[in-house]
Structure formats: C-alpha cells, structure tokens
Amino acid sequence: MSSSSSSSSSSHHADSTSSYSGKWEYDVFLCFRGADTRHGFTSHLMAALSDRQIKVFIDDMLSKTESIHELISVLSKSALSIVIFSKNFADSSWCLDEVATISQRMVKFGHRVLPVFYKLEPSAVSDDSGSYAAAIEQKHGSKSPGDKKRWMDALKAVAERAGHTSQAIKIDSELVEAIVIDVLKRLAEISRRVKFDHLIGMDARVCEVEQLLAMDVDDFRIIGLWGMGGVGKTTLATACYQSFVSSGKEIKHHFVQNISEKLEKQSGIEGMVYELYSILLSEANLNYMDICHRRERLSRLRVFLVLDSVETISQLEQLLLEDKRIEVHELLREMAWDIVSEEEHRSRFNKFDDVHKLLAVEKVKTSRRFSYLNILKPKEKHRSAFEKGSATEGILLNLSKDTDVHMEANAFEGMTSLRYLEFSYLENKYGASKVHLPHGGLITLPNSLRWLEWQKFPSKSLPSRFSPENLVTLCLSGSLILKRCWEAEQQLVNLVWLDLSGCINLVAIPNLSGSPKLERLLLEGCKRLIELSSHVQDLHKLVVLDLDDCTNMRIFPAKLNSKFLKKVYLSNCPKVTLCPEINSQELMWLDLRDTPIIALPTAIYNVKQDGWLLLCGKHITCFPAISASLKRFRLCHTLIAEMDCYDDHQLSSLPRFFLLELVGNPKLKSLSRHIWNMFSGTFHLEDCPSIQSLPEISQPVTGLTQIYIKGCRNLKSFPTSINNLKSLQILRFFETDIESLPPAIVELDQLSELFLHSNKRLEFVPSNIHKLVRLSYLSLAGCSRIKFLPELPPNLLTLAVSGCTSLQALPINIHRLGWKRLYFEDCPQLDTHLPQELVLNFCNHASSNLHSQGVLQHSGSKIPGWVAHKSMNYASDSCTMVQLTLPNCTTKKLIKGIAFGVVCSSDVGRVGISITCDCSIGTSTVAAASWSSPSFGLGRASQSDNVYIWYDKNLLGETKKGIRDEAEAWYERYAGLTVSFIFSLQPDEEEDVDKVKSIKVKSIGVSLLN
C-alpha cells in the first residue's frame, strides 16, 4: 500500500533548521568513548549541534564515580540520545553501562536513540562474533555472565535502530551534517508530539482521518484537508503524522513542511522531487535519470507522505506518482473538503459529462462540493459546466489541453456558495488568455469567494458588483489587460496574499489600508505602476514585498513597519532612489540590483540571532558592518572595493559565519585581515576579478571547514600559512591565476577534497602531497600546464586530470590505489598504453568488492576486450542496445556486478552527461544503472572520442537494513533469459540538451563481473 496525505494551510511550522523547544532540559544526551573520538569527530559534532542551538549533555559531565541513578536522572531529562560506537567503545565498562541504561529507557519509556557507527561496521557492535563481543570477553572477563548478556542485549537493541555510519558517509563533515539534520527532524517530531498533548478533541479528529487512510488496506489513497487559513489543517495533519510515527509501523514516511516556500528556495518541483526520492529511498545526490529509474522501486514501497501548504493542484500532481485517483468525499464536517480514492468511483473529472454530473449530483451527503475541471469538450459546452452550481464551493478549471473558452457575462450568477475559484494554464501560443469575456466583462463574481486565482485575467477590472470582504487570496498574475482591480475602493479585510505580478498595464493597486492580514504583496513586472501608496508601510504582517522589474516605480513609502518582513525585491527599479527603512529583525533578502540606491536600511545591522541575509546592489560601495549574530550572508553584484569594516574589531566581536558568500563584486580588491576568524563553516568567493591576494592566516583557525574560490582570475597565490586552517576539509580553487600551491598545504590533516579545476598557470603540485592521508578526491581538470604528478595520497579514491593537455606521466603508485573514479580524457601527451593498463587494473578492483560503483573515463575509440558483449555502430544512427543471456542459478554466486562500456563522439563542446542503462526482459524493466560524467567546466571538445567504463554492484537485488538479500536478485529470478541493455544519454544541465542530442554513441558493451 502507498498512502499519501496533503494539507493546505496558512499556519507555519518551524523550519527543520530551527532549534527545538520542548519540555526537556537537554535536547541530546551524547554517549561516546572519549579516548577514541573526544578530540576529533565528537568535538566536531558537538560544535555543529551547538551552532544549531541544540543543548547537549555529554557523559564527561558525569563523574565516573557517580551512581547509575544520576545517569538515569539525566536521561529522563533528555529528548534523545546519540551513541557513537567507535573501535574501542566496548573496552569501557562505563560506556557499556550507559548503553544498557539507554536501552532500558528505550524499551520501557520509548526513549529515542540515534546510533552512529564511526569507522566500524554495525555488525561489529551487534554480532555475537563481532569485535565488541570479543572485547567484552577479553576486557571484562571477571564480570558475571548476567552483566555480559545485559551489555550485549543492549548493544544489539541500540544497533538495530536507524542511524548513521561512516562507511556510508566517509567524509566527517558530511556525516556530522547528516546527524545534525536527523537530530533536528527527530526533535521537531518530539516537539510536535508535546505540542498536541493539550489539544482537546484532537484524538477524535485524528481517528477520523486514520479511518479514511485505512493503513491496513492494500490501496493508494490521497486525503486532502481543505479549508480557510487558521482552521487547523496543519495542526490536524501534523497530529496524524505524529500518531503514525509513534505507532512504529515499518513504512517509509516523511512530512514536507511549507511546501510552497520550499519550492521557492529549491529548484522548483524538480528539486522537491529529488529531495523526496532521496529521503524515501535513503539515497543522496540523485539526478534526473536516477529519479526515472528509481520510480519503480519507490512504487513497490509502502509510503506515508504528508505535504503541508500545497497551494495548487499542479504541485500535487507533479509530486505524486502515476495511477493517482481523486474522489469527492466528506471529511470533518467543520474543517474541510477532501479528495479520497476508491475503486468504485470515477478517478478524475476529465470529461465534460463527468463535470456536469458532479456539479448537479445529490448523492454526496454534505452540501459542500469541490470540483476539479479539466474540460476537453468544445467551447459551446463550457458554460453549462457552471449550471446547477448553487451548492458548488470550489472550481479549478485546467485548460492545459484546451482551446479558447468564451464565457458569458453571467457565468457565475447563482453560485452563492463558491469559495474557491482557480483558472490555470490559460495562456495560448500567442501569450494571451484562453478565456474570453464579453466586452463589458463579468457581471459579478460570488461574494462568498475566499480564493480567487485567475491567471491572464481577461478584463480591465473585476466586476463592480463583486464584494471581496471574504477574499484571502487574490491572484490575477500575467494579465495583459488589467488596469486596476476595482474602479471603486473595496474592503479587503481578510486578504493574506495579493499577486498581481506580470500585469504590465496595471496603473494602481487596491487600497490596502484595511488589509491588516496581508503577508505577501507581489507586483513583479508591473511596468506601468508608478506609485506604491504609503499605506503599505502599515501592513504589520507583511512578509514578502516583490517589486522586481517595476521600471516606472517612483513613489515609495519611507518606511516598512512590518516586524515580520523577510524579503524585499527591488531589482531593476531604476527610478527608486531611496531604500525604505525596514523595521524588521527577520530580514533575509534585500535585492537592490539595477537601482541607484546607495544608503542601506538599518535593518541589515539588526538581523536576529542565527539569521541570514542576501544583499545585492550595484551602487553599494561600502561593506556593511552587519550584525555579529548573522550566520549566513551573501553579498553579490556590488561595487564594494574593500572589506575593511572589521579590521579594528576585537576577535570576540567578529561575526561567525556558517556561510559567507561574496559573488560578482568586480571592484573588490581586499578582504579583512580577520577574514579567517569569521567562520564556523564555509567561505565562498566567486567572480571577484580585482582580488590579487588573500590575507595571511596569522594564527590557528578551527572554524573554517570549506573554501570555494572561483573566477578570481587575477588571484595569484594562496596564503603560505594555509596550514593554520586546522579544520579545513574541502578546498575548491577554480579559474584563478595561481602558479603553485603553498608547501604548507600538506599539513592540512583534515583535508579530504581538493579541487583545482582550470587553473591555467598552475604548473606544480607539491611533491609530498602524499602526506594528505585523508584526501579522497583530487581534481586537476583543465590545468593545462601540469606535466607530472608526484606520488599520490594513499586513500585517494577519485582523480580527475581531464584536459591536462601537457601531462606526460602519472605517478608511480597509481596502479596500487583502490580507485573509485578516474577521469583522464584529453591528455594527448600520456603514453597510449596507459589507458589499457589502468582499465585492466580498474576491472580487477571492480571484481574485488572494494566499492559498489566505479567510473573510468579516457580518450580512445575502443571498449576494453574483457567486456564480453558489444554492439558496434555501422550506421548513421547511434547504437543503443546490446543483449546477453543471464547465467543459470548455479553460477549466481560468481557474479559480483555488471560492467558497462560506451564510446561517444567528441564533435561537441564538453558537456556534463548522464548515461543510463535500462535492463529489460521483454517490455519490463527489471533493473537500471546510471552514471554521470562531469564537464569540469572545460567547455570544449576533446581531441578524440571518449571511452566511458563503469561498474555497478547495486543491480544484484534489493537490500534490507544494509544486507543484500540474494533471494531477491533480479538476475537469479530471470536466470537463463535474454536481457536487453538499452543505453541513453541525457544532459546534466538543461541548456545542454541540443549538444547532447548531437553526441553519437559509437559502441556499447556489457559484461558480468566474476
């Protein structure tokens, strides 16, 4: 069964990154073996938790001489426990006693526990033959059998809980971030549970929804909670979700808070889909092809999904899987409409006859009606869809597949109960509205309307007989005709959202002096709008004000008094000369690009604790001395020359940025001498071509973990004292003018990733770079002057030297390393025999179970000989398929994975591509593999064709709790049958679609790894 629920609401959840606030004294109890991790991993985790305002109790705060009763007391005051299992954890009887106590509270009182397996497998903790069991026998032999059993039972119980392992997330910083995010989600769930304990009558409401969900029925259901803002939709949905989570059902589940807001922050629907698939399938960094080929896997899972604040049906349709059905039903008489699926009723209202019957139907028990209209009949029948609609409360007219519609002036007369009206996909191929009204427009709209969303509204104004006192949302975006909403003033006392963006002929907005609830005022692209009236300054609940591209805006309020204002967009308003004073500590986005504004509002200096701010403006010339409490700051497209406002500060008064981004500031020449002391996270410097050097690092710095520098084309060197960046884990240094790396770089013992793409003048890599024992990723792609590489670090998994056109030799130890990814296309000076040797070595690694996946790319025209099944292209079209017969079951244990080979033409500029292989038997896809080839920003064609080799061991079958279940292996199920391996190419970037289409696949191959 796959079950899903959506709720739409104006109420607001705390974001997952906010701190937890509940009845506990401590958010987290941290159990760890101090000798193993105190000064390394645990200290980083403690710092990350503290940065998110998560209160942690560590067992160092307990004296080892104190009784276990003190431990029980602390645990009872803690919301959850994190247990860090490390190599020597079981050597400590105190640690074992702690785990036993945690396990006891977990079983008796439902105490939440998050295990972390640091540099060891979970089986080492839980197995009777594992290293922990051995340590208990060796180190604690004098203990009673009862104590030993109690410890082992506790270890097994805790280890079985969902947690994190450094085997899956190898980079410590990423593992820490994953744990913090997990903790925040768990604390949010606990907080919601506490929050609902006092709500009278909630249990009965939850029970009604659970009956509709019918979790024990093998079916797909959508439950929609529909109603006005403030009636409790989000509260009810959250209570239902928490009830499900606490039930312990083994069903994948996720609660997406404020989905519309997330769609703004992420890359639209696609970004949200990637996030959902990643969470539900527990796989990170999925791309488009991953989604396509994991859809079938997800469809086999039982899923409970809650979507909060869904604003349009199209959002719901694009997020959900296929075969969804929607039915009209009654849910919670006082709360809302719902949309529920049952086999015996019509699924969707796609046909005109269905719509007409629905609006007149009497079989629905309540008088509440909601209609989803997707009318495909000729235009003369459209008006009759609105007949007999006195009981209709909602209409959504979807014209995505329709021709033009002609409505009569009295189309909405008699619809006295209509509360929701949405017309979508109303633009024809000429950009005009598909809906046509008589010359005089509509006579009226129902005064009962709460929600009016009419894209491309085809009239100069709304009907004068329409009284909008009940409107909560008014959206007339993209109208080419609208000049003003009403000819006379109207009372909009309940309005929360006003969207008139893209109304290019709008000359005035409604009088909003009587709209105290307004939160969003969206006027982007209203090019004829001259004035934003002064009453806007007194909208005390305003959150977003968007005036981007209001090119004739001249008159603007001097103040914006809302304490909740978060985003102000004023870009491309060339006639706005003064920025209003903003009375908000919530400000997080101020865009002044392409305006003559110089003076900044004081609000940017008063951003609240842990806030973040984006500031843009080409006339900003001084770096603002922003609040020291600011955690994330992005300053872009300014004319700032120096970052000197902090030079006279004491170190204790400096901000500590979790993220500082300086992007597209062409005049910026120098940074603060204290810059390296201003971080607890990431520094991002991009497209600042006037910077020639960076300040030296005068003393050890522990907060900075990532540096990203790109497009600073006159930056000639990195600080020689780089070794003082004690916590640096990732260094990305692209498109600069550096000639060499400072020798001290080899002292960065935390460095795991080093990216040096397209540094055209870089000639040398330090000869002792092999001392970077934690380095797993090294990219020198596009460094065209490098001729030789020294001995490489022993734990390096990825090496990229694509486009190193002067490279003559690879290091002597390259054959000894356990490669996961190797990229060396377009290296014409390399020995031509080297690719064959590396490919053979790569094949040996593929068969030795070192990694679940591996990738190798090089220039060439032939797939290696050990790839048994090949298909060559002898025609004008690209070859796309090769076939092989699967072995019989008796040989199944010899198969360790599948290797793939592809040869592609190089007649286009280098682009990032995804190569996918669908494994099909007949018309059914039984497995799939995909792999991405990065472009490394090289942008030009290689000098020869390119060979792509990769292997994938995840095609062997389904996994459960990390243990492969061979009984489910697809090759066993289809033993002896012929499988078609069908290859396809997709661009990593949408703008490269045409380039990828011109790439020719010259040969393909598949081989079973033995």
N, C-alpha and C positions, 0 to 999 in steps of 0.2 A: 504494500500500500504506500502511496505517496500522498501525503496530506499537506495542504498549504493554507495559510490564512493571511488576509491582508487587513490592515486597519488604516483609515484616513483620519487625521486629527490635526488640530491646531495646537494642541498641547505639546510640550517639549521635554524630551528625555535628556538626561545628562549625557554628554558625549563620552565615548569609551576611553578617551584620554584624560578625562577629569578624575579628580581624586574621589575616593569612596568616602561616604559619610554615613555611618551607621551607629549601632549601639555598642560596638566593640571598643575596647581600649586600644587594641592593636589590630591593624589590618592583616599583618602577616607574622607568623612565627617561623623563624628560619633555623632549620636544623642542618648542621654540616660538620665535617671533620676539619677542624681548624688547621691542623698540620698539612693537610692536602691543599686547601683552597682559600684559606683566610686572606692571604696577601695577593691573590690573583683573581680567579673567577668570582668568588664570593664577594670580594670588595667591589668589583665592577657591578655586580648585581645589586648590592646594597646601594651604591651610588645612583644607579638607574631608578630603583624603586623610590629613593628619597627625592629624586628630581621630579617624580610624578606625585609627590606629596603622599606617598604610601607609608604609613607608620609601621616600622618593622621592629620586632623583638628578636634579638639573636641570642642563642643559648650561651654566648660568652657573658651575658648579663646575669646569668645564674651561676652562683658558686657551685663547683662540683661537689662541695660538701653538704649542700642543702638537700633536703629530702625531696623525694619524688612528688610530695604533696605541693611543694612550691611550683614544680613544673606543671602539675595538673591545674593549679590556680591560674597560671599564665595562659595555658592552652584554652581554658574556659573563657578567657577574655580576648581571644584571638579569632578573627573571622576565618582564617585558613592557615594551613601550614605548608611550607615548601621544604622538602627533604632533598638535599644534594648528596646523592650517592657517588662517592669517589673511590679511588683504588683502595685506600686503607681505612675506609669508614668502619668496617667491621672489626678493626683492631681495637676500637674504643668501646668499652662496656657502657660508658655513659651515652654514647651515640645510639647504641642498641637499645638501651633502656628508654631513651627518648622516642625512638621509633615504636617501641612496644606501647608506650603511653599514648602516642598519637594514634596508633592503630586501634587501641581500645576505645578512644573517644570517637574515632571514625565509625566504628561498628555500633556503639551504643547511642551516640548522640548525633550522628550524621555530620561530624566534623569534616570539612573539606580539606583534601590533601592533594598537593601537586608534586609528584616526584620528578627529579631531574637526574639523569644518568650522565655523569660527567666523565668522559674518557673511559667508559666501560659499557658493556652490553647489559641490557636489562636481565638477561639470563644469568649473568654473574651474581646478581642480587637474589633472584628468586629460586634458582635451581638448587636442588639438594647436592648436586655435584659441582656447583659454581664456586667461585673464589671466596664468596662471603661465608658459605658453609664451611669451607676449608679453614678460613681464618678463625671462625668460632671454635672449631675443634682444636686448632693449634694454639691460639692465643688465650682461650678461655676454657682450657681443658678441665680446670678444677671446678667449674660451675656445674650445677646439678643438671641432669637431663631435662628437667622441667623448665629451667631457665633457657637452655639452648633451644628447646622446642618453641618456647614463647617468643624468642627472638626471631627464629626462622619463620614462624607463622606470621609475625608482624611484618617482616621484610617482604614476604610473598604478598600479603594483603595490600601493602602500600605500593609495591612494584607493579601490581596489576592495574592500578589507577592510570588514567590517561595522563601523560606527562610529556617531557621533552628529553631528547638525547643528543649528545654532541656528535654521535655517529651520523645522525641525520642532518644536523646543522653544525658544520665543522668550525665556522668562524665564531669566536666567543662573543663578539659584539652583536652578531645576528641572533645568536642563541639567547643572550641577555634580553634583547628587544622582544623576541618571541615570548619569553617568560613574562616580561612586564605586561605585554598586551594581554596574554592569557590571564594574568592576575587581575588586571583591570576589568576584564569581562566577568570573571568569577565574582569579584567584589560588587560589580554592578548588579549581578543576579541576586546576590545575598541582600544587597540594599533594597532591591525591588521587593524581595520577599518580606523584609521587615516593614517596608512601606505599606504593604497591603494588609498587614495583620489587623489594623484598626478599622478597616472599611466595612461598615455594616451592610449586609446583604450581598457582598461580593461573591461569596461561595455559591449562592443560588444562581447568579449570573454566569459564573464560570461553569457550573454544572450544565446549564442550558447549551452553552457553546460546545462543551465536550460531547454532549449527546449528538449534536449536529456533526461534529468531527468524526465520530464513530471510529476511533483509532483501531479497534479490533476488526474492522471490516476491510477486506482487500479491495480498496477502491481509491480513486483520486478525487479529492474534494477541495473546493475553494469556498471559504467562508469570508464574506465581506461585511465589515462593520461600517455602516454608512450613517452619517448624521452631521449636524452642525458642530462647530468647534465648541469645546467645553463640556460636552455631554458625557464624556468619559470613555471614548472609543479606545484611546491609547492605554488608559488605565485598565480597561477590561482585557484588551489584547495582551498586555504585559502580565496581568494576573493569570490568564490562561497559559501563557508561555511558561511562567514560573511554576505553575502547577504541574505542567508536563515535565519540566526539567527535574523537579523534585521527585517525580514518580519513578525515575531510574530506568525508564524504557530505553532499550538499545536501538534508538532511532536517531539518525543524523538530524541535527536541529540547529537553527540559527535565527536570531532576532535582528533584523535590519532596522536601526533607528533612523528617523528623519531621512527617509529615502530620497526625497526631492532635494534636500540640502546636499546629500552625498553625491547626487547626480551632477550638481553644480561643481563640486570640488574635484570629482574624478572625471575620467574621460567619457562622460555620458553613460548611456545604457551599457555600452561595451565594457567599460571599466567596472560597472556594478556586476555584470555577468561574470567577468573574470574573478572578481572578489568572491562571489557566491560559489563558483565552481571550486576555487582554491580552498575555501573553508569546508565545504561539504565533502570534498574528495581528499582533503588534507594534503594538497599539493601546491607548492608555491610557484610563482612566476609563470603561470600558464599564459600561452599566447592564443591567437585565433584558431590555429589548427589544433592545438591541444583541446580547446573547447569543443570543436566539431567532433573529435574522436573520443571524448570522454562523456559526451551526451548520453550514449548508450549505457555506459557504466552507471551514470547517475540515475538513469531511468529504472535501473534494477534495484536501486536502494530505496529504503523507507526514509522519507524526509518530512520533517515538520518545519515549515518556514513561515515566519511572521514578518510582514512588510508594513512598517509604520509610516503614515503620512503619504500614502500613494495618492497622487493628485489627478492622474489621467488614466483612463483605461489602457491607452497605448503603452504606458510604463509597465502595467501589469502583464499585458500580452507579450511584450518583448522579453520580460524576465522569466516567464514561465515556460515550461517545456511544451511540446506538442500534445495533441489529444486532450486539451483542456475543455471543460464544458461548463457553461454558466446557466443557472436556472433561477427563476424568481421564487422567493420563499419568504416567510416571516421570521424575524429574529429579534427577540427582546422588544416587545411592542413599544416601549417608551424610548428605545435607543436608536434604531436604525433600520435600513433595508439590509438585505443580504443577497449574496449570489452563491448558490449552492448547486452541486451537481448530483443528479440522479438519472439513472439509465432510462427510466420510462418517460422522461420529459424531454422536450426539444433542447438541444445543447446551446444553440446560438440563434439569434434572431436576424439571420442574414437575408431572408426572403421577405418581400413586401407583405405577403399574406400572413406570415407569422407575426409581423409587426402589428398589422391591423387587428388581428385576433387578440394579441396581447393587450392592446390598449383598451379593448372592449370587454375582455374576459372577466367573468364574475366568480370563477372558481377559487381565486386567491382569497383566503379567509379575511385578510385585513383590507382596509381601503387604501393602504399605501401601495403605490405602484412605481416601479422604476423600469425604464425601457432603454435597451441598448439597440440603436438603429443603425443598420448598415444596409441601406436601401439600394437595390440593384435594378429596380423597375423603371420604366420610362418616367419622364418628368411630370406628366399629367397626373400620375398617381401619388405624387409626394404629398399633396395637401391632404388627401384622405387619410394619411397616416396620423394626422392630428385630430381626426374626428372622434367623437365619443370619448374625449380625453378629460372629462371633468375630474376623474379620480386619479389621473396620472400625476405623479410627483417628480419624475425625472426623465429627461430625454437626452441621449447622447447620439448625435447624428454624425455618422462616419461616412464621408464621401470620398474616401481614398480611391475607390474604383468606379466612381460615379461620374456622369456627365453633369452639365449645368442643371441647376434646380431653379425653378421660378415659383416664388411663394406669393400668396395673396396678402393683401394688407391686413386682413382679419384672421390670419393663420392661427393666432394664439388666443383668440377670443373664446371664452368659456373654460379655459384651462385654469380654473381657480385654485387648484391645489399644486400647481407646478412649482417646485422648489429648486430644481437643478436643470440647467439647460447648457449643453455643450455642443458646439458645432466645430468639427475638426476636419483636417485635410481639405480645406476649402479653396486652395489655390489651383487655378488651371495653368496650362502650359505658358500662358502669357503673363502670369503673375497676378492676375485679377481674381476676384472672388467667383466661386462656382455658384453661389447663391445670389439670385437676383430678386430685388424687391420692386414694387411699383414706384413710380416717380415720387410719390408723397411718402414713401417708406411704410413702416408698420403703423397700424392704428394704436396698438397697445402691446404691452407685454404683461404677464401676470404679476401683480403686486406681491404675490407670495414668494417670488424668486429669492433664493439665498445665494445661488451660484449662477453667474451668467458669464460664459466663456464662448465668445463668438469670434474666431479668427477671421480676418479680412472682412470685418463688418461692412456691409454694402450700403451705408446710408450716411448722411451728413451729421445725424444726431440720433439719439434714442427717442422713442415716442414720448410726446409731452404728457400723455395720459398715464405713463408708467411711473409709479411712485416707488423709489428704490430703498425705502427705510429698512427693509429686511436684508438687503444685499450684504453678504460677507465677502464675496469675491466678484470683481468686475474685470474681465479681460477682453479687450477689443483689439488686441495686437495685430499689426500689419494692415490695418485698414488704409486704403488709398483714398478714401472719400471723407472719412470722419473729420469734422472740424471742431466740434465740441460735443461733450456727452449729452448735455441738455441745453436748450435755448434759455430756460429759466433755472434759477437756483433750486437745488433739491437737497433734502436732508439725507445724509449717508451715515447715519449714527452707528451702524453695525459693521461698516466696511473695514476689512482687515487687509485686503490685497487689491491694489489697483494697478493694472498692467495696460498701458496704452503705448507700449514700445512699438516702433516702426510705423506709427500713424503720421506719415510725412506731411499731411496737411492740417494737423491739429494746431489750433491757434490759442486754445485755452484749456486748462484742466478744470475739473469741478471745484467748487468751493468746499474745502476740506476742514473748515473751521469747526464744523460739527461732527468730525470723524475722529474721536479720541482713541479708537481702537486700531487705527491704521498702522500696519507694520511694514508693508512693502509698497513703495511708490516707484514704478518702473516706467521711465519715459525715454529710454534709449532710442535715438534716431528720429525724434520728433523735431525735424529740421526747421519748421516754421514757428516753433514755440519760442517766444521772446522772454516771457516772464515766468518765474516760479514765485507765486504770491507769498507774501510774508506769513500767512497763517500756517505755512508748512513748518515754520520754526517751532510751533507749539504742538506738534504731533509728538506727544511724550512717549509713545510706544514704538516709534519708527525704528526699524532695524536695518533696512536697506533703502538707499536712495540712489537710483541709477539715472544719470543724465548724460551718459556717453553719447557723443555724436549729436548733441543738440547745438548745431553750429551757429544758430542765431540767438541763443540764450544770452541775455544781457543783464536782466534784473534778477537778483538772487538775494535770499534772506541773509542778514548779517550773522545770524546765529542758528544753530540747530540744537534744540534743548533736550532732545531725547537722550536719556541716560542709557538706552539700550542700543543705540546706533552702532552698527558693526561695519557696514560697508558703504562707502561713498564713491561713486564713479562719476568723474567729471572730464574724462579724456575727450580730446577733440572738441572742446568748448572754447574756441579761440577768443570769444568776447567776454568771458568771465575772468575778471582781473583780480578778484579777491576771494580767497577761500573762507567760507563761513567759520566762525568759532564753533567748535564742537564740544558739547558738554557731556562727553561720554568716556568712561574708562573701558568700554568694551570695544573700542575702535580697533579693527584688524585689517582694514583695506581702505587705502586712500589713493585713488588713481588720478593724478593731475597731468598726465601726458598731454602734450599738444595744447596746453593752456599757457597764458602769460603769468600765471600765479607764481609769486616768489615767496611771500610770507606764509609760514605753516601755522596751523592751529595749535594751541597749547595742548590739545588732547593727545597729541603724539608723545608728549612728555609725561603723560599720566596714565599710560596703559596699565591695566590692573595686573596683579601678580600672575605670572606664568602666561601672560598674553602673547599675541603675535601680531605683527603689523607688516603690511606691504605698502610701500610708498614709492610712487612714480611721479616724475615731473621734470621736463627738460629745462625749466627755469630755476630749479632748486640748485643753489650754488654752495651751500654750506651744509656740512654733515650735521644732522640734528643730534643734540645731546639727549637722546631718548631715555626713558625710564630704565633704571637698573634692573627692574623686575621683569623687563621684556625678555622672553625666551626665544622667540623666532622673529627675525627681522629680515625683510627682503627690500633692498633699495635698488631701483633699476631706472635706467633711462634718464639720468640726471646730468648736470654739468658740474658736479662736485669735483674739486681738484685735490683736496686733502682731507684725510680723516684724522684731524688733529684735536678734536674736542675732548679727547680723553687723556691727552699726553700729560696733563698736570694732575690727574686723579691719583688718589691712593689706590693700591691694588684692591683693597677691601670694598671700594665703592664702584668698581667696574661692573658692568653687566656680565652675566654668564650665559651666553647664547647657547641654546640647544642647537640652533641653526642660524647662521648669518650668511645671507646671500647678497653679493654685490655684483649686479649683472647689467651690462650695457651702459657703463658710465665712462664715456670716451675721454674725459678730461682728468680722471682720477690718476694722480701720479704717485701718491704716497699713502701708506697706511699708518695707523697709530703705532707708536713704539711698544704699546702694551697689547697689541692685537692678539698675541698668542696666549695671553692670560684671560681672554674674554670668552672662553668656550667651555662648554660641558658637552660638546657634541661635534657638529660639522661646520666647516668653513668652505663656502662656495664663492669663487671669484671667476667671473666669466666676461669676455668681451670688454676688457678694460685695457685698450692698447697703449695707453700712456705709462703704465706701470713698467719700470725697468728693473726694479729690485724689491725684495721683501725685507722687512726688519729682521735683524739678528735675534736669536732667542737667548736672552741673557741668563736665564735660569731654568731649571727643570719645570716642565709643564705637564700636568696629568689629566687635564680635562678634554683636550682635543683628540678626537678619535678618527676623524675623516677630513681629508683636504681634497677639494675638487677645484682645479685651476684649468681654464680652457680659454683659448682665443686671446690670450695676453701676448701678442706677437712680438713685443719688444722686451719681454721679461727674459733677462739673460742668465740669471743664476738663482739658485735656491740658497737659503741661509746655510753657511758652513756649520752652524751649530744645530743642525737638524736633529742631532742625537738627543737634544733636550726635550723633544716631543715624546715623552715616555709612554704615552698611551696610544700613540698613532697606530692605527690598524690598516687604514686604506689611504693610499696616496694616488691621486689621479692628476696627471700633469700633461695636458694636451695642447698642441699647436702653440708652442712658445718658441723662444729663441735661445734656449739653453744649449750649451755645447757639451756639458758633462754633469754628472751627479756629484754632490759633495761626498768625499770618502766616508764621512761620519754616518752616512745613511745605513751602513751595515750594522750600526749599533742599535737600530730600531728593532728590539727583540719582540715587539708585539705586531710588527708589520706582516699582514697576510696577503695583501693585494697591492700590486704596483703597476699602474697603467701609465705608459709613456707614449701614447699614440701621436704620430705626426709631428714629432719634434725634429724638423728637417736638418737642424745643425748639430744634433746630438751625435757624437762620434764614438763615445766610450761608455761602457758600463763598468763600475768598479770591479777590479779583478777578484776581490774577496766577497763578492755578493753571495757566495755560497754560505756565508755565515748567517744569513737571514733564514734561520731554520724553520720559522713559521710561515714563510712565504709560500703560498699555494698557487698564486696567479701572477704571471708576468707577461705584460704586453708591450712590445716594441714596434707594433704595426705602423708602417709608414715612416719609420726612422731611416731615411734613405742613405745616410752616411755611415751607418754602423757596418763594419766589415767582419768583426769577430765577436764571439761571445765567450766569456770566461766560464769556468765551472759553475754549474747552476746549483741552487739550494736543494737539499736532499728530499724535501717534501713537496716540491713543485708538482702540481697536477696539470696546470694549463700554461702553455707557452704560445704566444702569438707573435710571429715575425713576418706576417704577410706584408708585402710592399717594401721590405727591406732590400732594395734593389742592389746594394753594394755588398750584402752579406755573402762571405765566401766560405765560411765554415761554421758548423755548430759545435758546441762544447764536447769535450771528450766523454763526459758522463751522461750524455743524452740518452744512450741506449739502456742505461741502468735504472732510469727513473720510471715510476709507475704512472705513466701518462693517462690523463682522462680526456684532455683536449690538446690537439696540436694544429696550429694554423701556420702554414708557410707557403702560401701561393705567391706568385710573382716575385720569386727570389732567383733571378736568372743566373747569378754567379755561383750558386750552390752546385756541388757535384751531382750530376744527373742520376747517379746510382743511389744517392742518399734516400730519396723518397721510398724506393723499393725496400731498403733495409729497415726504415722506420715503420713502413706499413706491415712488414713481417713481424717486427717486434711488437707493434700495436696489436696485431692478431693474437700473439702469444699472451699478451696481457688480457685481452678480451676473454680468452679461454681459462684464465686463472682466477676468475671471480674477484678481481681487485675492485671493480666498480660495476654498478648496474648499467651504466651507459658510458659510451666513449665516442669521441669525434676526432677525425683527422682530415685535414684539407691540404692539398698541394697542387701545384701546376702539373699538368700532364694530360694524356689522352686515353689512358687505358686503366680499366679496373684490374686490380691485382689478380693473379692467376688462381689464388686459393679461393676466390669467390666462384662457387661452382656453377651457378645458374645465371646466365647472362642473356641479355637481349640487345642486339646492336641495331642502330637505326640506319637503314639504307634508303629511306625515302625522304621526302621533304618535311614530313611531319615528325614531331618528336616521339620517340618510343616512350611508352608509359607503363608497360605491363610485362611481367615475367612470371612463369608458372613453375611450380615444383610439387612433387608428391611427398606428403609427410611420411615419415618412417612409421613402422609398426610400433605398437605399445612396448614391445620387448626391448626396444632400443631407447626408450624415452629418457632414461637416466643419463644417457650420453650427451643429451642436448643441453647446452649451457646458455643458449641465447641465439639470436639471429643477427647476422651482419648484413649491411646494405651498402651498395656502391652506386654512385651516379657520376656520369661525366657530362658537364654542361659547357656550352659555348661561352665565349668571352667577348661577344661583339657589342656589349653594352657597358656603360659605366658600372663600376662595382656597386651593388646594392645588397642590402640585407635580405635574405630569402629564408623561407621555411620550406623544407622538403618533407612531404608526408607520404607514408606508405600505408595503404589500406590492405589488410589481408582478408580476402573474400573467398568464400566457397559458394559457388552458385551466385545468388543475389544477396547473400547475407555476409555482412562484415563481421568477422569473428575476432579480429584484433587490429590494432593500428599502432604505428610508431611515427614519431615526428621529431624533427631536429631543425634548429635554426643556425644559419650561417651569418654571423655579423658582418657588417660592411667595414667596420673600424674607421669610418669616416674617410676612406681613401678616395671614393668617388670616381675613379677612373677604371677603364677596362684593364684586365690582366693582359700580359703578352702572349698567353697561350690559354688553351682550355683548362678547366679546373676539375680535379677529381675530389669527390666527397665520399669518405668512408665513415660509417658509424655503426655501432652495435648497440643492441638494446636487449637487456635480460628481463625486462618487465612485461614481455609478451608471453611469459610462461604460464600465467594464470592469475587468478585473483589472490589477494593477500588478506589475511585476517590477523589483527594485532601484530603486524610486522612479520608474521611467519608464513612462508609460502605454502599454499595448500595444493600439492601436486595433483590431487584428485580433480581439481578444477582447471588444470592446464588445458588450454584450448587445443594444442597440438595432439594431446592424448585423445581428446574427445573426437577429433576428426582424423585419427591415425589412418593412413592408407589412402586418404582422399587428396585430390589435387587442389592446391591453393593458388589463387591468383594474387600476386603482389602488384598493386596498382599505385603508381607514383604520381604525385602532383606537386607543383610549385606555387607558392603564394608569397607576396611581398611582406616584409616586416613592417613597412611603412606604406600607408595608403597612397601617398603621392608617387610611389614607385610601381604602381600597377602596370602601366604601359611598358615600362622597362622589363619587368619580369615576363610579360607576355612575349617579348622578343627573344628571350633566352631559349636556346634549343637544347633539349636533352638528347645527347648523342648515344649514350648507352647506360644500361642499368644492370644491376646484379643483386642476387640474394644468396646467402649461404648460411646453413645451420652450423653453429659453433659446437664442436665436440670437445 
